[in-house]
Structure formats: structure tokens, C-alpha cells
Amino acid sequence: MPRHHYPLAYEWDDKLELRGHDRCVCSLALLSGGRLASGDLSGIVRLWDTAHGGKATAVLGGHGGVVYALAALRDGRRLAAGVCAGEGGEIVVWDTGVVPPTRCATIDCGSGVWALAILRDGRLAAGCYDGGVRLVEVGVDTGAVTVTLKGHTGIVAALAVLPGGTLASGSADKTVRLWDVGARGCVATLVGHSNRVRALVVLRDGRLASASEDNSVRLWDVATRVCVDEGYNYWVRTLAALSDGRLASGSGDNTIQVWDTADTCTAAAVAAVAVLKGHTDSINALQVLPGSRLASGSSDGKVRLWRLPP
């Protein structure tokens, strides 16, 4: 993905920095009403009113491990927190629609949870430390792992759901696997990265973007299982698909880069349109917000909000 010089159309809105975490921010998720949830290294989850900034509206604790992943359930008020405590872990479900939020379910996954995704049927998928992908039923006040998809040989740190319902998983074993969750089987393995896969996201046109510790971001045509584009950047830890079709990446060099991912098979058409600077440590999580904004969570303990161009 070559760099070109474009006018900076993205900028940090310094009136809406969200302060409160004193440890690395590892995860972000969007709840109903434009609320933002952020999880950190010490196991604390904070809820924010992103329209007004300031202090967190609620602080959720007692997770007993790192909150590497967050996901809003279909109703928009329940929040799933993926917890990793050494090799063990669980999913904690909170009802954020009441004041104060209440813990309504704790689901033992038998392994640390590094990634979460919501399947089309409402179930949760959890990427785990032992290489398994757990499929999880979540009820009103209970939940359970019903299936474990096996095949990866390393930590599953990234998940994404494709438009047709296929689940993609990225692993420390350097591969991306595509799963038919109904048939409970792997339908394809995407090979090409030379180090662990840390992030996945589905672009507006249906292509899958993957980021790896080999410093590359790859774009995949999932129908043909072919990598159609590849670019190199500093170690990318997180990805987000913007509403304008572009791709945002957060990396270990403390920056967010925004890429123009034109629908083409030629790398020359992919260009960086902005580099966002302001964080003082690596970017670990990105979340698209309503109103053309982007939230970023960093190892510097800050959550920052960025304005995107119309």
C-alpha cells in the first residue's frame, strides 16, 4: 500500500478525550445510544457517553483478568467482556441498560478469551488462547459454550463475520481460517502471512482485511480465497472498516493510518490518505462511532475520538 500525500482530513477532537484508565486500553465496543465501552489490562471496563466526553458513566470491575475483547449483543444493551487470566478465561455479560449496570452471566470458556464476534444467529464466537473458537449461547441470565471449532494451533486473536455468515478467524499460527458455523467445519485456510495474525475486518465491498505481526496488511477475495492486495506498515494491532469504504489501522508506532482501499487487484490504487498522531504508545483497538467519528484505545491508557471527513 504505497504512501501518497493528501490533505489531512482526519483530526483528533481534543474536547473529547476520554480519561480514566490507568492501564493499557485493550478493547472497544459500541453500545446503543452511541455509548462506548473500553476494556483494559487490569480487567476494568468503562462506559462512556461519547457525545459529551468527560468521566466514565460507569466502571465495571471484578473480571479477574485482562479484558482483551468486548462485543455488544444484539439488543444493544448487553455487553460481553472476553477475559483472559493466564491460560484460563471466561465471558462476562453485563446489562448496561440499568443503573448501575449489573452482571447477568459468567460463561466459562476453559481458555483465555482474546477475541469476540456476534454471529448472524445471535450467538457469540470467542477466539481463545488454546487455538479453539468457541460458539456460545447467551440467555437472559445464563450462557454456555455449545461447540468448539478446532484447527488452529495458536492463539486466536481475531474474528470477523463475513456478509454470508461465514466466520473468519486469525491466529498465532499465521493463518486465517474460514468456518461454516452451521456445519461446524473449516471451509478454507488463507495462507500467506509469515507471523501471527492480530486483526481482521470486513470491508464495505465484502473483502476481508487481515493484519499480522509480519508488518503486512492483506486484502482477501474470500470467494476465490486469493490475496488481491498487500501493503506494509509497522506492526498493526487493530483494524476498522470506515463507512466511506476506507480502512483504518492502528499500530505499534503509536499512529493510526487511513487507507483508500479501492476495489481493484492492483496495489497501486491503494493509498494512505491520513496518518493520525497523538497517542504516546501503541494503538490496540479502534471502533467506528456514529456521526463520522472514530475511537482509538492505546497502551498510553487514553481513549481518543477522531473526526472523519464527510
Stockholm file with secondary structure:
# STOCKHOLM 1.0

chainA/1-310         MPRHHYPLAYEWDDKLELRGHDRCVCSLALLSGGRLASGDLSGIVRLWDTAHGGKATAVLGGHGGVVYALAALRDGRRLAAGVCAGEGGEIVVWDTGVVPPTRCATIDCGSGVWALAILRDGRLAAGCYDGGVRLVEVGVDTGAVTVTLKGHTGIVAALAVLPGGTLASGSADKTVRLWDVGARGCVATLVGHSNRVRALVVLRDGRLASASEDNSVRLWDVATRVCVDEGYNYWVRTLAALSDGRLASGSGDNTIQVWDTADTCTAAAVAAVAVLKGHTDSINALQVLPGSRLASGSSDGKVRLWRLPP
#=GR chainA/1-310 SS CCBCCCCCCCEECGGGCBCCCCSCEEEEEECGGGEEEEEETTSCEEEEETTTCBSCSEEECCCCSEEEEEEECTTSSEEEEEEEETTEEEEEEEETTSSSCEEEEEEECSSCEEEEEECTTSCEEEEETTSCEEEEEECSSCEEEEEEECCCSSCEEEEEECTTSCEEEEETTSCEEEEETTTTEEEEEECCCSSCEEEEEECTTSCEEEEETTSEEEEEETTTTEEEEEEECSCEEEEEECTTSCEEEEETTSCEEEEEECSSSCGGGEEEEEEECCCSSCEEEEEEETTTEEEEEETTSCEEEEECCC
#=GC SS_cons         CCBCCCCCCCEECGGGCBCCCCSCEEEEEECGGGEEEEEETTSCEEEEETTTCBSCSEEECCCCSEEEEEEECTTSSEEEEEEEETTEEEEEEEETTSSSCEEEEEEECSSCEEEEEECTTSCEEEEETTSCEEEEEECSSCEEEEEEECCCSSCEEEEEECTTSCEEEEETTSCEEEEETTTTEEEEEECCCSSCEEEEEECTTSCEEEEETTSEEEEEETTTTEEEEEEECSCEEEEEECTTSCEEEEETTSCEEEEEECSSSCGGGEEEEEEECCCSSCEEEEEEETTTEEEEEETTSCEEEEECCC
//
